[in-house]
Amino acid sequence: MVYLMSIIILLSILDIKDMKSKNQKKDIFVYILFMLMVAVLGLFYLSNPERDSFSEILLSLFGQEGGV
């Protein structure tokens, strides 16, 4: 998990610096949202890979069958 977070933070810093130099303020906001989503879902999966997937949990909330 430490490696995942390290890579996400390193890539984010490099990409945000590049976006700032190109004056892409709106893109920075969207980029940060996506990177936070990747980090949360990555931690969710890596904390226990044997549990139900995120998509199965969402489908069960909507009353659909979600898996085997």
N, C-alpha and C positions, 0 to 999 in steps of 0.2 A: 504494500500500500504506500509505503514511503517513496518508492520509485515512481509510482503513478503520480503522486502529488508533486514530486520534484520535477518530473517532465512537464506536467501541466503548468506549473508555475514558471519554469524556464521558458517554455514556448510562449506563454502569455506575455511575459516581460518583453521578449524579443518582438513579438507581433505588435504589441501595443506601442512600443517605441517607434516601430515602422509606421504604424497608422497615425501617430501623433505628428510625425514629420511630414506626412501627406495631408494633414488636417482633415482626417476622417473621424469626426467626433461621434456621429451616429453609428458608424460601423464598430467603434470601440465598445459602445453600450451593448450592441447585439452580440459581439464576440465574447464579452465577459459573461453574458447570460448563458451562451452555449457552453463555455468552458466550465461554468459552475454546474450546469446540468450534467456534463460529462463527468465531472468530479463526484457529484452526488451519486449518480447511477453506477459509476465505477466502484465507489466505496460500498454501495449497497450490494453489488455482486461479489466483490472480493471478501467482504466480511463473512459471508456464508454462501458458497456457490451451490450448495445442495438444497437451498430453500426454493420456494416458488419464485418464478421470474416476475419481474415488474409487470410485464404484459399479462401474465396469468392473474395477478392481483387486480389489475384494472378491469379485466374481463369479468372476474368474479363480482366486482362492485356493480357492474352493469347487468348482472344476472345471466351472463353467458357462461358456457363451459370453457374452462381455460386450461386445457391440457389433457394429459393421459390419465 
